[in-house]
Every structure is written in C-alpha cells, then in structure tokens.
C-alpha cells in the first residue's frame, strides 16, 4: 500500500497537521479554508498557497476531486 503524502496547514501562526489532501480539498470547497491558505508538504516544508500546490491535487484520492 502506498504511503499518503502528509500536509501541514498554516492557521495564523500555528502549524496544523498532518492533514490529508482530501481534507484540504474538501475544506477549500466548503469555504472553511481559502485557496490562499498556506500549505506545506513533507519533506520540503515550504509553505505555499494551496492554489499553487499542484502536488496537493496529484496526491488526493480521486473521490476528493
């Protein structure tokens, strides 16, 4: 079984996670998270806006898309 990518979200000055790609996409869709929310994935830990994280979309299960 493939290991899922772990994601971390910056909420204010706090790091929240790990969070699944499906949860992040769902939160953006329902409005509880913005596409501008900063998201980092392991191992790079570089925070970028969610709308820039194409790797986030590729790691999400098809049901989340």
SEKOL-560992 format. One record per atom (N, C-alpha, C): residue number from 1; residue in three letters; y, z, x. Coordinates in Angstrom, 3 decimals. Atoms other than C-alpha are relative to their C-alpha. Layout:
BEGIN
PT   k   r        Y        Z        X
PT NUM ALA        Y        Z        X
...
***
This chain:
BEGIN
PT   k   r        Y        Z        X
PT   1 UNK   -1.180    0.000    0.841
PT   1 UNK    0.000    0.000    0.000
PT   1 UNK    1.248    0.000    0.890
PT   2 UNK   -1.219    0.103   -0.798
PT   2 UNK    3.432   -0.980    1.369
PT   2 UNK    0.902    1.203   -0.241
PT   3 UNK   -0.918   -1.118    0.098
PT   3 UNK    5.903    1.772    2.084
PT   3 UNK    1.331   -0.481   -0.569
PT   4 UNK   -1.266    0.388    0.596
PT   4 UNK    9.044    1.638   -0.052
PT   4 UNK    1.159    0.403    0.896
PT   5 UNK   -1.237   -0.280   -0.732
PT   5 UNK   12.460    1.478    1.569
PT   5 UNK    0.669    1.235   -0.589
PT   6 UNK   -0.758   -1.159    0.458
PT   6 UNK   14.373    4.745    1.377
PT   6 UNK    1.484   -0.323    0.084
PT   7 UNK   -1.429    0.255    0.078
PT   7 UNK   18.027    4.547    0.348
PT   7 UNK    0.742    1.309   -0.178
PT   8 UNK   -0.869   -1.172    0.120
PT   8 UNK   20.842    7.071    0.581
PT   8 UNK    1.344   -0.458   -0.532
PT   9 UNK   -1.238    0.347    0.690
PT   9 UNK   23.992    7.060   -1.529
PT   9 UNK    1.070    1.026    0.380
PT  10 UNK   -1.125   -0.889   -0.288
PT  10 UNK   27.395    8.497   -0.602
PT  10 UNK    0.716    0.306   -1.313
PT  11 UNK   -0.703   -0.473    1.196
PT  11 UNK   28.761   10.534   -3.516
PT  11 UNK    1.041    1.000    0.496
PT  12 UNK   -1.039   -0.830   -0.606
PT  12 UNK   32.102   11.961   -2.480
PT  12 UNK   -0.246    0.060    1.496
PT  13 UNK    0.289   -0.167   -1.430
PT  13 UNK   31.468   13.385    0.970
PT  13 UNK   -1.440    0.452    0.227
PT  14 UNK    1.386   -0.457   -0.091
PT  14 UNK   27.788   14.100    0.286
PT  14 UNK   -0.960   -1.179    0.030
PT  15 UNK    1.076    0.982   -0.031
PT  15 UNK   24.685   12.098    1.111
PT  15 UNK   -1.061    0.420   -1.009
PT  16 UNK    1.011   -0.268    1.019
PT  16 UNK   22.248   11.882   -1.804
PT  16 UNK   -1.179   -0.929    0.256
PT  17 UNK    1.165    0.844   -0.182
PT  17 UNK   18.704   10.668   -1.367
PT  17 UNK   -1.143    0.761    0.629
PT  18 UNK    0.188    1.429    0.201
PT  18 UNK   16.266    9.340   -0.750
PT  18 UNK   -0.053   -0.383   -1.477
PT  19 UNK   -0.050    0.565    1.349
PT  19 UNK   16.723    7.179   -3.838
PT  19 UNK   -0.682   -1.363    0.068
PT  20 UNK    0.672    1.299    0.002
PT  20 UNK   14.603    4.163   -4.792
PT  20 UNK    0.988   -1.114   -0.351
PT  21 UNK   -0.829    1.157    0.323
PT  21 UNK   16.082    0.684   -5.045
PT  21 UNK    0.091   -0.192   -1.510
PT  22 UNK    0.006    0.135    1.459
PT  22 UNK   15.060    0.594   -8.715
PT  22 UNK    0.968    0.957   -0.668
PT  23 UNK   -0.934   -0.982    0.553
PT  23 UNK   17.031    3.779   -9.433
PT  23 UNK    1.448   -0.425    0.221
PT  24 UNK   -1.367    0.433   -0.302
PT  24 UNK   20.131    2.402   -7.722
PT  24 UNK    0.402   -1.156   -0.898
PT  25 UNK   -0.304    1.157    0.845
PT  25 UNK   19.984   -0.905   -9.593
PT  25 UNK    0.180    0.430   -1.453
PT  26 UNK   -0.116   -0.520    1.361
PT  26 UNK   19.416    0.922  -12.880
PT  26 UNK    1.327    0.735   -0.199
PT  27 UNK   -1.259   -0.738    0.098
PT  27 UNK   22.395    3.221  -12.197
PT  27 UNK    1.213   -0.917    0.017
PT  28 UNK   -1.097    0.970   -0.003
PT  28 UNK   24.655    0.252  -11.414
PT  28 UNK    0.072   -0.692   -1.357
PT  29 UNK    0.023    0.673    1.314
PT  29 UNK   23.550   -1.482  -14.621
PT  29 UNK    0.518    0.882   -1.127
PT  30 UNK   -0.425   -0.858    1.112
PT  30 UNK   24.139    1.562  -16.843
PT  30 UNK    1.384    0.604    0.226
PT  31 UNK   -1.370   -0.417   -0.236
PT  31 UNK   27.546    2.257  -15.258
PT  31 UNK    0.170    1.359    0.652
PT  32 UNK   -0.125   -1.308   -0.641
PT  32 UNK   26.740    5.623  -13.665
PT  32 UNK    0.229   -0.112    1.506
PT  33 UNK   -0.291    0.273   -1.406
PT  33 UNK   27.124    4.023  -10.212
PT  33 UNK    0.704   -1.355    0.037
PT  34 UNK   -0.755    1.247   -0.116
PT  34 UNK   29.560    1.275   -9.207
PT  34 UNK   -0.581   -0.887    1.097
PT  35 UNK    0.443    0.878   -1.086
PT  35 UNK   28.729   -1.819   -7.109
PT  35 UNK    0.709    0.311    1.326
PT  36 UNK   -0.742   -0.381   -1.206
PT  36 UNK   31.288   -0.402   -4.647
PT  36 UNK   -0.504    1.304    0.615
PT  37 UNK    0.574   -1.236   -0.538
PT  37 UNK   29.265    2.823   -4.165
PT  37 UNK   -0.634   -0.288    1.353
PT  38 UNK    0.536    0.203   -1.347
PT  38 UNK   28.344    3.198   -0.501
PT  38 UNK   -1.468    0.413    0.061
PT  39 UNK    1.452   -0.181   -0.050
PT  39 UNK   24.601    2.881    0.165
PT  39 UNK   -0.483   -0.321    1.413
PT  40 UNK    0.591    0.228   -1.328
PT  40 UNK   22.634    3.170    3.412
PT  40 UNK   -1.510    0.007   -0.121
PT  41 UNK    1.454    0.022   -0.069
PT  41 UNK   19.050    2.326    4.169
PT  41 UNK   -0.466    0.408    1.380
PT  42 UNK    0.584   -0.322   -1.300
PT  42 UNK   16.788    3.576    6.902
PT  42 UNK   -0.564   -1.279    0.600
PT  43 UNK   -0.404   -0.927   -1.043
PT  43 UNK   16.590    3.009    9.795
PT  43 UNK    1.461   -0.151    0.424
PT  44 UNK   -1.349    0.265   -0.514
PT  44 UNK   20.146    1.621   10.182
PT  44 UNK    1.030    1.070   -0.335
PT  45 UNK   -0.938   -1.036    0.440
PT  45 UNK   22.000    4.362    8.235
PT  45 UNK    1.451   -0.479    0.032
PT  46 UNK   -1.356    0.547    0.092
PT  46 UNK   25.024    2.047    7.956
PT  46 UNK    0.344   -0.090   -1.474
PT  47 UNK   -0.409   -0.005    1.397
PT  47 UNK   26.824    2.678    4.678
PT  47 UNK    0.832   -1.234   -0.310
PT  48 UNK   -0.695    1.191    0.485
PT  48 UNK   27.896   -0.499    2.896
PT  48 UNK    0.077    0.082   -1.517
PT  49 UNK   -0.034    0.036    1.462
PT  49 UNK   28.992   -1.143   -0.693
PT  49 UNK   -1.293   -0.602   -0.542
PT  50 UNK    1.239    0.484    0.601
PT  50 UNK   25.997   -1.701   -2.963
PT  50 UNK   -0.015   -1.500   -0.219
PT  51 UNK   -0.063    1.443    0.254
PT  51 UNK   27.184   -5.219   -3.791
PT  51 UNK   -0.219   -0.824    1.277
PT  52 UNK    0.232    0.690   -1.274
PT  52 UNK   26.822   -6.106   -0.075
PT  52 UNK   -1.433    0.154    0.480
PT  53 UNK    1.338   -0.334   -0.498
PT  53 UNK   23.268   -4.741    0.266
PT  53 UNK   -1.049   -0.926   -0.600
PT  54 UNK    1.021    0.932    0.485
PT  54 UNK   21.139   -7.839   -0.361
PT  54 UNK   -1.393    0.530    0.304
PT  55 UNK    1.302   -0.583   -0.329
PT  55 UNK   18.293   -5.938    1.343
PT  55 UNK   -0.439    0.998   -1.066
PT  56 UNK    0.315   -0.908    1.099
PT  56 UNK   18.501   -3.432   -1.529
PT  56 UNK   -0.709   -0.762   -1.118
PT  57 UNK    0.589    0.813    1.068
PT  57 UNK   17.735   -6.165   -4.061
PT  57 UNK   -1.397   -0.455    0.386
PT  58 UNK    1.310    0.482   -0.438
PT  58 UNK   14.844   -7.508   -1.992
PT  58 UNK   -1.038    1.106    0.043
PT  59 UNK    0.972   -1.084   -0.063
PT  59 UNK   13.255   -4.059   -1.756
PT  59 UNK   -0.309    0.587   -1.372
PT  60 UNK    0.204   -0.536    1.342
PT  60 UNK   13.461   -3.369   -5.506
PT  60 UNK   -1.248   -0.617   -0.640
PT  61 UNK    1.132    0.571    0.757
PT  61 UNK   10.366   -3.775   -7.700
PT  61 UNK    0.528   -1.007   -1.017
PT  62 UNK   -0.443    1.039    0.934
PT  62 UNK   10.572   -6.825   -9.965
PT  62 UNK    0.436    0.568   -1.348
PT  63 UNK   -0.349   -0.585    1.287
PT  63 UNK   10.712   -4.628  -13.060
PT  63 UNK    1.431    0.532   -0.009
PT  64 UNK   -1.366   -0.542   -0.072
PT  64 UNK   14.025   -3.158  -11.838
PT  64 UNK    1.036   -1.108   -0.053
PT  65 UNK   -0.945    1.099   -0.023
PT  65 UNK   15.614   -6.578  -11.519
PT  65 UNK    0.088   -0.583   -1.371
***
